[in-house]
């Protein structure tokens, strides 16, 4: 930790402080030509063979001397304060035709082109463990197009004193969906000037056996370790799903008191935003669906999906909920960005910001936009999954939830514009632009049950629920559009309301009229048949919708 700083860039390259992987177009074409799949050689790169495909350099900057030499005192100080006890960080610099970050930087926070491997430890980097490098301060440093820091959390079992490698995944399209892959390794070992010799413990036979495990076993150990480390988050998510399931199954009881249900819903959405979204980054995305489709077409494997336990559990919960309640179980309760929209809109209402209700004809014609966006993204993904994932930035989830608005200004401005629109039109993005909502609405047509209760008078003549539906998913004729409903249960609150629902109010008045005009002796005889309490009972002048 107290090693002296290297003098300049050339010294760091010379003594192994910096390690390089350099590939030209000719080497990459030759590697794909040697692939067992003969199709891999059918689409070679057309640039000159000597053209730099990628030059990638790496250094372990959690060593203060290396971090200070590469980043400068100020940036190195920020880096050291970012790292917790036992954490390490590696700087990866790149230039050339190929990006080491690639599409994984768009796909929900996982960088899918690089992985750190050390014996049975495999580290896949996520957005929350990533920072950009603004400048390299070492004298003689060349220009790079990509400069990034990646944190290695202490609980992953990484040992900075032992050799490791950065594995680079290079992919080549073989057709609209199929791809071929090649991997190239950048090996790294801390130079001796950064190490102090200690007496090593005797090697255990188990250690040697683990070192010989194949890659598949290492990946299996990785996801199991991740699940064990996320035990508290998994339990919390399971509790949220249990509470939500109970709410839906016993919705008649849950919505009986309007104020209590409102407080419950706002509290649940707050937990969704803060815990699922900003803390756990468990924001589902349409790119997850495209990745799933691509995986099914090219050879499905559970390994990549198991690396994020909360997202994995959420997708299974959503799949089950689609059969019971449609897309609203996720969109209305478990989507962090949807929760952010609704909470900010509620604040806007408290501040008396005017709410706009679009004319039904216009509103109905804006519905299809999100379906067009989804079908467009899906079509592009058949030709190029990378291009589709870039276009999927139409989703503001990464900016607002994953990165918490710590991103380039155009992305922040776009997400902010959607939230501002949502202050005036509740859930503006959900209604008209969300491709994930559109994708979930399509299989939701297969749901087996219709849980939302309606009266015959709903829609003709009563329009109360249609006017008060937060997302205008109720047609003027009274039926609920399941493709647009977010299962907020507000219509079920109104269904039992003795002060708002005209049907309930009318029945209450008829009940009171009968009670007031019936002779006492006849009332005693007819009362039990009408569900009326006996005379003198505290509830004799009052009944409930369930009794009616």
Secondary structure, DSSP 8 states (H G I E B T S, - for coil): ------SSHHHHHHHTSSEEEEEEHHHHHHHHHTSSSGGGGTT---S-TTSEEEEEEEE-TTSHHHHHHHH-HHHHHHHHHHS-TT-EEEEEEEESSS-SSGGGGTSTTB--SEEEEETTEEE--BGGGEEE-----STT----SEEEEEEE-GGG---TTS-EEEEEEEEEE-SSS-EEEEEEEEEE---GGG----------HHHHHHHT--HHHHHHHHHHHHHHHTHHHHHHHHHHHHHHHHHHHTHHHHTSSHHHHHHHHHHHHHHIIIIIIIIT-----HHHHHHHHHHHHH---SHHHHTSHHHHHHHHHHHHHHHHT-THHHHTTT-HHHHHHHHHHHHHHHTT-------HHHHHHHTHHHHHHHHHHHHHHHH-HHHHHHHGGGS-HIIIIISTT-S-HHHHHHHHHHHHHHHHSTTHHHHHT-HHHHHHHHHHTT-S-------TTBTTTB-HHHHH-TT--B-TTS-B-TTT-----HHHHHHT-TTT-HHHHHHHHHHHHHHHHS-HHHHHHHHHHHT---TT-TTTT---TTT-
